[in-house]
């Protein structure tokens, strides 16, 4: 079926090659890949009677060229595309209609007699005019083409919009992660200063008799850092809110964002432990100083890992 090489299969929009198995619609003559025909359950041409059909051939009728069986009403061979009853008749090479002697154009489809099907030689006037009825014919192929173009445009626009929305969501996630990192880094530094003073003042109470009680030593450390404590307390709810937003990674995000999410979670957990240790002093001098040291170290490690990912 070399005459169909280079034609476009209307289902997959790919060119037909010499190696492809071709299925020609027996009603409208449009060639398809055989697999595409089967997948589409028939012809894909808009308005064609072969859409969604799988008729069995009538064994009493066969193609004059290849011998394939033809179903009742078929005008073209579904195997080779040869018009029905081609032998012994003057037949249009495009639609298979019988031609009267001396006709220059096919009265059914307007194809110029003697031209290969779809070679573009038929005039627009003959294509649109049916000599047997004297009426203009509708351009049946225009609507499917328009619909196909609209579908392609819609698909392209849809993909472009989806891609932009996804990329914006990823950028927003990274921006929030950076804001979270900056706030935690700043407040962790303040908590470290407060905790160091709490440990130091407590030490002075025990070994230097600088204060009248443990409570007064810790209270004085917190009074001396009251501004930093107010800032940390005020920022705490915003840090929690940012963390909740960062728990959900945008759909279709790259693997790096999942790694970033894990680092955010580790940093948040370390921050909460560090905050509770410094802002709510409990236990003995030994247990508090050890808890402060451990949570401070954990906070530093988590902050460093997150910082490497957001930079």
C-alpha positions, -999 to +999 in steps of 0.1 A: +000+000+000+027+024-011+002+050-020-005+056+017+031+061+028+036+095+042-001+099+050-010+108+086-029+083+108-058+103+123-057+084+156-020+087+166-011+117+142+020+098+130+030+092+093+023+058+078+055+040+066+061+012+042+066-012+072+033-003+089+002-025+086-025-002+072-062-004+077-082+017+052-117+028+062-142+010+038-166+040+039-145+071+037-112+057+025-090+072+052-060+051+060-051+042+097-025+021+114-041-013+118-034-011+156-049+024+158-080+012+139-084-017+164-077+006+194-103+031+182-128+004+174-132+016+139-127+048+119-118+081+136-132+104+109-160+125+123-194+114+110-181+083+093-204+052+096-174+031+105-169+049+139-171+023+167-180-006+144-165-040+138-185-055+110-178-089+096-171-093+060-196-108+036-178-138+021-197-135-012-179-102-020-142-099-024-117-072-034-108-074-071-072-065-063-062-084-031-091-108-026-099-095+009-135-100+021-158-070+019-187-062+042-220-051+028-220-015+017-182-012+017-169+011-010-132+005-003-112-026+005-102-025+042-069-042+035-055-025+004-078+005-001-088-005-037-123+008-046-150-019-048-158-032-083-127-015-097-122-041-124-139-033-157-152+001-147-140+037-149-135+043-112-125+074-092-091+068-076-101+086-045-137+076-035-143+047-059-174+063-075-181+051-111-173+077-137-191+083-170-170+084-201-155+118-208-159+131-172-129+152-161-139+154-124-155+129-101-191+139-095-189+125-059-157+139-045-144+163-071-111+144-076-096+150-111-098+119-132-064+103-137-049+120-106-037+101-075-060+104-046-055+136-025-028+150-049-044+184-047-052+187-084-089+189-081-102+224-083-120+240-054-151+244-076-153+207-086-146+196-050-175+216-037-199+208-066-219+176-072-227+173-109-253+147-104-275+169-081-264+204-090-258+212-053-228+222-034-213+195-012-205+200+025-168+199+034-169+169+057-132+169+064-130+205+077-148+199+110-126+170+121-095+190+114-108+220+133-117+198+162-083+181+162-065+215+161-087+228+190-080+197+210-042+200+204-043+237+214-063+230+245-039+202+255-010+225+250-025+253+269-035+229+297+000+215+300+015+250+300-009+262+328-003+231+348+035+234+345+034+271+355+011+263+385+034+235+396+066+256+392+050+285+412+040+260+440+075+247+442+090+282+443+065+292+470+075+261+490+112+270+488+105+306+498+086+295+529+113+270+538+139+299+536+117+321+558+113+293+583+151+288+583+159+325+589+134+328+618+145+296+635+182+306+631+176+340+646+155+328+676+178+298+683+207+323+687+186+343+712+176+311+731+213+302+733+222+335+749+193+332+774+203+296+783+239+305+787+230+332+812+206+309+831+234+283+835+259+310+844+237+328+870+228+294+885+265+285+887+272+319+905+245+311+931+260+277+939+297+286+939+299+324+944+269+331+966+258+358+942+221+353+946+198+344+975+182+314+958+181+293+926+149+310+916+163+345+920+194+335+899+173+321+871+148+350+873+177+376+870+190+358+839+156+360+823+151+397+833+185+406+818+172+388+785+136+400+787+137+416+753+150+385+736+125+363+754+096+386+743+108+383+707+111+345+708+077+341+724+061+363+698+078+344+669+070+310+682+034+308+668+046+321+634+073+294+632+047+267+641+024+281+613+052+280+587+060+245+597+025+233+592+024+248+557+057+231+549+044+196+559+026+193+524+050+192+494+035+204+461+024+176+437+049+167+411+077+183+430+113+169+425+130+146+450+150+175+465+118+190+480+111+158+499+146+160+513+140+197+522+107+187+540+126+162+561+152+188+571+124+212+580+108+186+603+141+178+620+148+215+626+113+221+640+116+192+664+150+204+676+137+240+679+107+230+701+129+210+724+154+238+727+126+264+733+110+243+761+144+237+778+154+274+779+120+290+785+108+265+811+138+259+835+134+227+856+154+201+875+188+205+892+217+225+880+233+193+866+202+181+848+194+215+834+229+223+822+231+189+805+197+193+788+206+228+776+239+215+762+222+185+744+193+205+729+217+233+719+239+209+700+209+192+683+196+226+673+229+236+657+231+204+637+196+206+624+200+243+615+232+236+595+216+208+575+186+229+566+208+259+558+228+238+532+195+229+514+179+264+513+210+283+502 
